[in-house]
Amino acid sequence: MTTTDRLLHCGVLAGPVSLALYAAQALTRDGYDPAHHPMSLLALGEGGWVQILDFVLTGALYLACAAGLRRALRDGPGRVWAPRLIAAFGAGMIIAGVFTTDPGAGFPAGAPAGAPELSWHGILHEIGFVVANLAVLAACPVFARRFRAQGRQGWFIASLATPVAILLVVGWPDPETFSLRAVAATAIAYGFVAAVAASAARPTEPARPTAAHA
């Protein structure tokens, strides 16, 4: 396995590792309700370091994946912006991990029952997540353009369908299940990046010359 393949496989591993760490905490942390508490709240209180590690490790794996994409995508549409956007995805996750959210929704114990009052680190946490979410959504049409140029119709359709699925899941009008839907949307994003990283790692990926560039 080449160095490029190892870097790309970091993007394959990132999602399962992140979701496994989340699930282990969601099922064991006292007072945490996955249906009502956002994932970010797990970074607070005793044991919060595990979720902080989750965000930072996931972000670092995506930065490594971005480095692999930069090496693997040598020509064609997306060769510049695809790695940059995946790197931004990773950087946003790291920011969200380093700067924790504020307590709210009754978690951890003693936290106010309603929405939290934002602190400076809570604002930076939200900025990190906004950067990550916008980056992965923007990466989808960039990859779609690349796959279309390569004549890979299935991948092209999947790249366009992914952001639609994410937005539909997040935007579904049911506030009672938003936290669970946010996790589901995150899993969709993780799955998309894993798929394109695995595709780029395959030596059989078509490399058709094109005059278009990212």
C-alpha positions in Angstrom: 0.0 0.0 0.0 1.4 3.4 -1.0 1.6 6.5 1.2 -1.2 8.0 -0.9 -3.5 5.0 -0.2 -2.8 5.2 3.5 -3.7 8.8 3.6 -6.9 8.2 1.6 -7.9 5.3 3.9 -7.8 7.8 6.8 -10.9 9.3 5.1 -12.5 5.8 5.1 -11.8 5.2 8.8 -12.8 8.6 10.1 -16.6 8.1 10.0 -16.8 4.7 11.6 -14.3 5.8 14.3 -16.2 8.9 15.0 -19.6 7.3 15.1 -18.4 4.4 17.3 -17.0 6.8 19.9 -20.2 8.8 19.8 -22.4 5.7 20.2 -20.3 4.4 23.1 -20.8 7.6 25.0 -24.5 8.1 24.0 -25.3 4.7 25.5 -23.3 5.1 28.7 -23.2 8.7 29.8 -25.6 9.4 32.6 -28.4 11.8 31.7 -27.6 11.9 28.0 -30.5 11.4 25.7 -29.6 11.0 22.0 -33.1 12.2 21.0 -32.8 15.5 22.8 -29.2 16.3 23.3 -26.8 17.3 20.5 -23.6 15.3 20.0 -21.5 18.4 21.1 -22.9 18.3 24.7 -20.9 15.0 25.2 -17.7 17.1 25.3 -18.9 18.6 28.6 -18.7 17.2 32.1 -16.9 14.1 33.4 -15.8 12.0 30.4 -16.1 14.9 28.0 -12.5 14.4 26.9 -13.7 11.4 24.8 -16.0 13.5 22.6 -13.3 16.2 22.3 -10.9 13.4 21.2 -13.6 12.2 18.8 -13.9 15.6 17.0 -10.2 16.3 16.9 -9.2 12.8 15.8 -11.9 12.8 13.1 -10.7 16.2 11.9 -7.1 15.0 11.8 -8.1 11.9 9.8 -9.9 14.1 7.2 -6.8 16.4 7.0 -4.8 13.3 6.2 -7.4 12.3 3.6 -7.2 15.7 2.0 -3.4 15.2 1.7 -4.1 11.9 0.0 -6.6 13.5 -2.4 -4.1 16.2 -3.3 -1.6 13.5 -4.3 -4.2 11.2 -6.0 -6.2 13.8 -8.1 -3.4 14.8 -10.4 -5.5 16.3 -13.2 -9.1 17.0 -14.2 -11.9 19.0 -12.5 -11.8 19.1 -8.7 -8.1 18.4 -8.4 -7.6 21.7 -6.5 -10.8 22.3 -4.6 -11.7 18.8 -3.7 -8.7 18.4 -1.4 -9.1 21.9 -0.1 -12.7 21.4 0.9 -12.1 18.1 2.6 -9.2 19.8 4.5 -11.7 22.5 5.6 -14.1 19.8 6.7 -11.3 18.4 8.9 -10.2 21.8 10.2 -13.8 22.7 11.2 -14.1 19.4 13.1 -10.9 20.2 15.0 -12.0 23.7 15.9 -15.4 22.3 17.1 -13.4 19.8 19.3 -10.9 22.3 20.7 -13.5 24.9 21.6 -16.4 23.2 23.5 -20.0 24.1 23.3 -21.9 25.6 26.2 -24.1 23.5 28.6 -27.8 23.5 27.9 -30.9 21.3 27.5 -30.2 20.0 31.0 -26.9 18.4 30.2 -24.6 17.9 31.9 -26.2 17.7 35.3 -27.0 21.2 36.6 -27.1 22.8 33.2 -30.0 25.1 32.3 -33.0 23.3 30.8 -33.3 25.6 27.8 -30.9 27.0 25.2 -27.4 27.9 26.5 -26.0 31.4 26.7 -23.2 31.4 24.2 -19.6 32.0 25.5 -16.6 32.9 23.3 -15.6 29.3 23.1 -19.2 28.3 22.3 -19.3 30.7 19.4 -16.0 29.3 18.1 -17.4 25.8 18.4 -20.4 26.8 16.3 -18.1 28.4 13.7 -16.1 25.2 13.5 -19.2 23.2 12.8 -20.5 25.7 10.2 -17.1 25.5 8.4 -17.2 21.7 8.5 -20.8 21.5 7.2 -20.4 24.1 4.5 -17.2 22.5 3.3 -18.6 19.0 2.9 -21.7 20.3 1.2 -19.6 22.3 -1.2 -17.3 19.3 -1.9 -20.2 17.3 -3.3 -20.8 19.3 -6.5 -17.0 19.6 -6.9 -16.7 15.8 -7.0 -19.9 15.6 -9.1 -18.2 17.8 -11.8 -15.1 15.5 -11.7 -17.2 12.3 -12.0 -19.2 13.7 -14.8 -16.0 14.6 -16.7 -14.9 11.0 -16.2 -18.2 9.5 -17.4 -18.9 7.9 -14.1 -22.7 8.5 -14.1 -23.5 6.6 -10.9 -20.9 8.5 -8.9 -22.1 11.8 -10.5 -25.7 11.1 -9.3 -24.5 10.1 -5.9 -22.5 13.3 -5.5 -25.5 15.4 -6.3 -27.9 13.3 -4.2 -25.7 13.5 -1.0 -26.2 17.2 -0.2 -29.9 16.9 -1.0 -30.2 14.0 1.4 -28.3 15.8 4.1 -30.4 18.9 3.8 -33.6 16.9 3.8 -32.7 15.0 6.9 -31.6 18.1 8.8 -34.5 20.2 7.6 -37.3 17.7 8.3 -39.8 19.7 10.4 -39.7 17.7 13.6 -37.8 19.4 16.4 -38.2 16.5 18.8 -35.9 14.3 16.6 -33.4 17.0 15.5 -30.5 15.6 17.5 -30.9 12.1 16.0 -31.3 13.5 12.5 -28.2 15.6 12.9 -26.3 12.4 13.7 -27.9 10.7 10.6 -26.9 13.7 8.4 -23.3 13.5 9.8 -23.2 9.8 9.0 -24.3 10.6 5.4 -21.5 13.1 5.0 -19.0 10.7 6.5 -20.1 8.0 4.1 -19.8 10.2 1.1 -16.2 11.2 2.0 -15.3 7.6 2.7 -16.7 6.5 -0.7 -14.8 9.1 -2.7 -11.6 8.5 -0.7 -11.9 4.7 -1.4 -12.6 5.5 -5.1 -9.5 7.7 -5.4 -7.4 5.0 -3.8 -8.2 2.5 -6.5 -5.6 2.3 -9.2 -8.2 1.6 -11.8 -9.9 5.1 -11.4 -10.2 6.6 -14.9 -7.8 9.5 -15.5 -9.2 11.1 -18.7 -7.4 14.2 -19.8 -9.6 17.3 -19.7 -9.1 21.0 -20.3 -11.3 21.9 -17.4 -9.7 22.5 -14.0 -11.0 23.2 -10.5 
